[in-house]
Amino acid sequence: MSDDEIQRKFDSVADLIQSLAEEHDRRLAEQAELHDRQMDDIPRETGRIERALRHAIRLGLREARAKRRRRREADERLDNAITKLTAA
């Protein structure tokens, strides 16, 4: 193998390494941008989840209060009916 052939192969390998390094840098920059966008989305998504949880809790509390009220009213009706029966 002559010096020129060795130099051509070396240059070819160097070009390939340079090309791979540039591709790596490009992909790394894309991933960094994606990471930054995702990190920016975290507070927005966290807020959305917190609002949904607060809403669900409010609905659950409303339902629990309504059930207690209905149960209390039913107990009062039963007490009144028993009182009327015992008075008769």
Secondary structure, 3 states (H helix, E strand, C coil): CCHHHHHHHHHHHHHHHHHHHHHHHHHHHHHHHHHHHHHHHHHHHHHHHHHHHHHHHHHHHHHHHHHHHHHHHHHHHHHHHHHHHHHC
